[in-house]
Amino acid sequence: MARAVSTRRMAVATAAAWIIALIIFFPILYTIITSLKTETEAIKGFNLIPSFTMESYVTVQTQSGYLKPFMNSVVIAVGSTILALFVAIPAAWSMAFSPTRRTKDILMWMLSTKMMPAVAVLVPIYLIFRDFGLLDTRIGLTVMLTLINLPIVVWMLYTYFREIPGEILEAARMDGASLFDEIVHVLTPMAVPGIASTLLLNIILAWNESFWTIRLTTTNAAPLTAFIASFSSPQGLFWAKLSAASTLAIAPILIMGWFSQKQLVRGLTFGAVK
């Protein structure tokens, strides 16, 4: 009887999980379906049966220039992630293994910056970028996205580093390891799952950032988020082309997430079970 109840609960839980997953995935599915329609079919209304035309994809890749925004997204997302890790790993190490009275206050202050509406600092940021010649540049966006996601990166790495026994680092110091050797050759290899999941999450956040990329770029450094927004014009929304551009934009992240999901889950649960 107990086995039957357990099996029944398992089936209900599995069915509920599939339903929730389908609800979450449905907007993406409908975007893909719409991208396979003509513009005339796309504006008619809700319809799950596409005409399987590749017209919108051809237009997006040929007339609209998909490759340049794609490369901009790759450079900005990967560059901001690497730069954030270079800053966050030493910062998280110092807070995890050499804490002070103000460590928790600093961590909370860093996290509080994510609660501030981005539009509140739009004007000063825009003026700074204009005065330093960083508008519509890859360098400017890379620095901006690094600063935006740095609090999350530091918090995640701090959490992972706290799970590493401090005695191991002390043993490395007794063996004559320098601070650089301690971080690079001892700490970093032990925290690879956590660093990898942080890297993947930061790439996803940087890839999907739209507020700053649309307002700080025009053409030269415009990533895919700005590229998608370009299909909204005074003449109206080109739903089929917009959906095709969105599908091409999310495809790399979906593929990367699918192949790295085990590593991502392992990193996000790093230290959760002792």
C-alpha positions in Angstrom: 0.0 0.0 0.0 2.8 2.3 0.9 4.5 1.6 -2.4 1.3 2.4 -4.3 0.9 5.7 -2.5 4.5 6.5 -3.1 4.1 5.6 -6.8 1.0 7.7 -7.1 2.6 10.7 -5.5 5.6 10.3 -7.8 3.3 10.2 -10.9 1.4 13.3 -9.7 4.6 15.2 -9.0 6.0 14.2 -12.4 2.8 15.3 -14.2 2.8 18.6 -12.3 6.5 19.2 -13.1 5.8 18.6 -16.8 2.8 20.9 -16.8 4.8 23.7 -15.1 7.7 23.1 -17.6 5.3 23.4 -20.6 3.7 26.6 -19.2 7.2 28.1 -18.8 8.4 26.9 -22.2 5.2 27.8 -24.1 6.2 31.4 -24.9 9.4 30.2 -26.5 7.5 27.5 -28.4 5.0 30.0 -29.7 7.8 32.4 -30.7 9.4 29.6 -32.8 6.0 28.8 -34.3 5.4 32.4 -35.2 8.8 32.7 -36.8 7.7 29.9 -39.3 4.8 31.9 -40.5 4.4 34.7 -43.0 3.8 38.2 -41.8 0.2 38.0 -42.9 -0.4 34.8 -41.0 1.4 36.1 -37.9 -0.8 39.2 -37.5 -4.1 37.2 -37.8 -4.0 36.1 -34.2 -3.3 33.0 -32.1 -2.6 30.0 -34.2 -0.4 27.0 -33.3 -0.2 25.7 -36.9 2.7 27.3 -38.8 3.1 27.4 -42.6 6.8 26.3 -42.2 8.2 29.1 -44.3 11.8 30.2 -43.7 11.1 33.6 -45.3 11.6 35.5 -42.0 14.9 33.8 -41.2 16.2 34.6 -44.7 15.2 38.2 -44.3 16.8 38.5 -40.8 20.1 37.0 -41.9 20.5 38.7 -45.2 18.8 42.1 -45.2 19.0 42.9 -41.5 22.6 41.7 -40.8 22.4 39.2 -38.1 26.1 38.2 -37.9 27.4 41.6 -36.5 25.0 41.8 -33.6 25.6 38.1 -32.8 29.4 38.7 -32.6 28.8 41.8 -30.5 26.7 39.7 -28.1 29.4 37.1 -27.9 32.2 39.6 -27.3 30.3 41.6 -24.7 28.9 38.6 -22.8 32.1 36.6 -22.7 34.3 39.7 -22.1 32.1 41.0 -19.2 32.0 37.5 -17.6 35.8 37.1 -17.7 36.4 40.6 -16.4 33.9 40.0 -13.6 35.6 36.8 -12.6 39.0 38.5 -12.5 37.6 41.0 -10.0 35.2 38.8 -8.1 37.5 35.8 -7.3 40.0 37.8 -5.2 37.1 39.8 -3.6 35.2 36.7 -2.7 38.4 35.1 -1.3 39.1 38.1 0.9 35.5 38.1 2.3 35.3 34.3 2.8 38.7 33.7 4.4 39.7 37.1 5.8 36.4 38.6 6.9 36.2 41.9 8.9 33.4 43.5 10.9 32.2 45.2 7.8 32.2 42.2 5.5 28.5 41.5 5.8 27.7 45.1 5.5 29.7 45.3 2.2 28.0 42.3 0.9 24.5 43.7 1.7 25.5 47.0 0.1 26.6 45.3 -3.1 23.4 43.3 -3.2 21.3 46.5 -2.6 22.7 48.1 -5.8 20.7 45.4 -7.7 17.5 46.7 -6.1 17.9 50.2 -7.5 15.9 50.9 -10.7 18.3 51.2 -13.7 16.5 54.1 -15.0 17.4 56.1 -11.9 21.0 56.3 -13.0 20.4 56.4 -16.8 21.2 60.1 -17.3 24.5 60.2 -15.3 25.7 56.9 -16.9 24.8 58.2 -20.4 26.7 61.5 -19.8 29.7 59.6 -18.5 29.8 57.4 -21.5 29.4 60.4 -23.8 32.2 62.3 -22.2 34.6 59.4 -22.3 33.7 58.4 -25.8 32.2 55.0 -24.8 28.8 55.3 -26.4 28.2 52.6 -29.0 31.5 50.7 -28.2 32.1 47.1 -27.2 34.4 48.3 -24.4 31.8 50.5 -22.9 29.1 47.8 -22.8 31.6 45.2 -21.5 32.5 47.4 -18.6 28.8 48.3 -18.0 27.6 44.7 -17.9 30.6 43.8 -15.7 29.5 46.4 -13.1 25.9 45.4 -13.4 26.5 41.7 -12.7 29.5 42.0 -10.4 27.4 41.9 -7.1 25.8 38.6 -8.1 29.1 37.1 -9.2 30.8 38.1 -5.9 27.9 36.8 -3.8 27.8 33.4 -5.6 31.6 32.9 -5.4 31.6 34.0 -1.7 29.0 31.3 -1.0 31.0 28.6 -2.8 34.3 29.7 -1.1 32.7 29.5 2.3 32.2 25.8 1.8 35.9 25.2 1.3 37.8 24.3 4.5 40.1 27.1 5.5 42.6 24.5 6.8 43.5 23.6 3.2 44.6 27.1 2.5 46.5 27.3 5.8 48.4 24.1 4.8 49.2 25.7 1.5 50.6 28.8 3.3 52.7 26.6 5.5 54.2 24.9 2.4 55.3 28.3 1.2 52.5 29.2 -1.2 52.2 32.9 -2.0 48.8 34.6 -2.1 48.7 34.3 -5.9 49.5 30.5 -5.7 46.9 30.1 -2.9 44.1 31.6 -5.1 45.1 30.3 -8.5 46.5 26.8 -7.7 44.6 25.9 -4.5 41.3 27.7 -4.2 40.3 28.0 -7.8 40.6 24.3 -8.7 38.6 23.3 -5.7 35.8 25.7 -6.6 35.6 24.8 -10.3 31.9 23.7 -10.1 30.9 26.9 -8.4 33.0 29.1 -10.8 31.6 27.3 -13.8 28.0 27.8 -12.8 28.7 31.4 -12.0 30.3 31.9 -15.4 27.4 30.3 -17.2 24.8 32.4 -15.2 26.7 35.6 -15.8 26.9 34.9 -19.6 23.1 34.3 -19.6 22.5 37.6 -17.7 24.8 39.6 -20.0 23.4 38.0 -23.1 19.8 38.9 -22.1 20.5 42.4 -20.9 18.4 44.9 -22.9 18.0 48.1 -20.9 21.5 49.3 -21.2 22.4 47.7 -24.5 19.5 49.5 -26.3 20.3 52.9 -24.7 24.0 52.9 -24.9 24.4 51.6 -28.5 23.1 52.4 -31.9 24.8 50.4 -34.7 28.5 49.6 -34.1 28.3 47.7 -30.8 24.6 46.8 -30.9 24.1 43.3 -29.6 21.2 40.9 -30.4 18.9 42.6 -27.8 19.1 45.9 -29.7 18.9 43.9 -33.0 15.5 42.4 -31.9 14.2 45.8 -30.8 14.9 47.2 -34.3 12.0 45.2 -35.7 9.6 47.4 -33.7 9.1 50.5 -35.9 6.6 53.3 -36.4 5.1 51.3 -39.2 4.2 48.5 -36.7 5.5 45.3 -35.4 6.8 42.7 -37.9 5.8 39.7 -35.8 7.2 37.0 -38.0 10.6 38.7 -38.4 10.6 39.7 -34.7 10.0 36.1 -33.7 12.7 34.8 -36.1 15.2 37.3 -34.7 14.2 36.3 -31.1 14.6 32.6 -32.0 18.1 33.2 -33.4 19.0 35.2 -30.4 17.9 32.7 -27.7 19.1 29.6 -29.6 22.8 29.9 -28.5 21.8 30.2 -24.9 19.3 27.3 -25.1 21.9 25.1 -26.7 24.6 26.1 -24.1 22.2 25.6 -21.2 21.1 22.2 -22.5 24.7 20.8 -22.8 25.9 22.4 -19.5 22.8 21.8 -17.4 24.5 19.1 -15.3 27.5 21.4 -14.6 25.1 24.3 -13.8 23.0 22.3 -11.4 26.1 20.8 -9.8 27.6 24.3 -9.3 24.3 25.8 -8.0 24.1 23.0 -5.4 27.8 23.1 -4.5 28.1 22.8 -0.8 24.3 22.4 -0.2 24.7 18.7 0.9 27.3 17.9 3.4 
